[in-house]
Amino acid sequence: MMTFNGITPLWQEMPLQQSQPVVQQETPALSFTDIFRSAIQEVSDAQNEVAQADYLLATGQLDNPAYATIAIAKAELSVSMLAQLRTKALDAYNELMRISM
């Protein structure tokens, strides 16, 4: 006949460790110029990727035709994001102009 020992909790076997406080590093603030440059660069990169995918598709070198569709969708989304960013920036500018001193 088998005998079973009692189950001991894990926290009794492991030594307690002092938790060290987590120090969060502050990220540098981005300016509007940096944000817009980044968005414009993303649009440019996406358009170049579409052009490359179209060339490869037209010459028969593209193994996966879905790659061209994905590249087009990415380009459309990046242009849409840039347009939304521009709209939000203009709205913020107009709001600042309405503030009377």
N, C-alpha and C positions, 0 to 999 in steps of 0.2 A: 504494500500500500504506500502511496506517495504522500508526502507531507509538504505543505506549501508554507512559505514564509510570508509574512505580511508585506504589503506594498508600502514602500517609503516614498514620500514626496521628493521630487527632484530638488527643490530648494533647500532641503536639509543636507543634501550631499554636496551641492555646489557652493563654493565660497561666494559670499556676497561681494560684488564689485561696486566700487564707488563710481557712479556715473559722472562723467565730466560734462560741464556745461557746453552746449553746442554754440559755437561762435559763428554767426552768419557774416559772411563778407559782403560788404556793400558793393553792388555793381555800379559802375559809373553811369551817370545819366546820359542818355542819348539825346542829341539835339534834333530839331526838326530836319535840319539839313542831312544828318546821318540817316535818319529814318527814310526820308525821301530818296536819298542816293541808293540805299539798300533796296527799296522797292523798285526803283527804276532798273537797277542792275538785275534783279530777279526777273523782271519783264523781258529785259534784253536777253538774258540767258535762256529763258523759256522760248522766246521767238527763234533763237539760234538752234535750239533743240528741235523745234518743229521743222525748221528749214532742213536740218540734217536728216530727220526722219523722213521727210517728203522726198528728198534726194535718194535716200537708200531704198525707199519704197518704189520710186519710179524706175530705178535702175535694177530692181530685182535683188538687191543685196540684203534686204531686211528679212530676217527669218521669221520674226513675229510681227504681223501687221497690227496687232493690238498696241504695240509700242508707239506707232504714229498717232493712234487715237488718244492714248494716254498723254502724249506730249501736247497735243492740241488742247485737251482738257486742262492740263497744267497751265498752259499759256493763257487760256481764257480766264482761269481763276486768278492768275497773277495780275492780269490787266484789270479785272474786276476789283481786286483788292487795292490796286493803285488808285482807281477811280474813287473808291470808298474813302481812302485815306485823304485824297484831295478834297472831297466833299466835306469830310469832318474838319479838316484844317480850315477851309473857307468858312464853315459855320462858326468855328471858334474865333476866327478873326473878326467876323461880323458881330459876334457877341461882344468881343472886346471893344469894338468901335461904338457900340451902343451905350457902353458904360460912361456916365457923365461924372466928371470930376468936380 
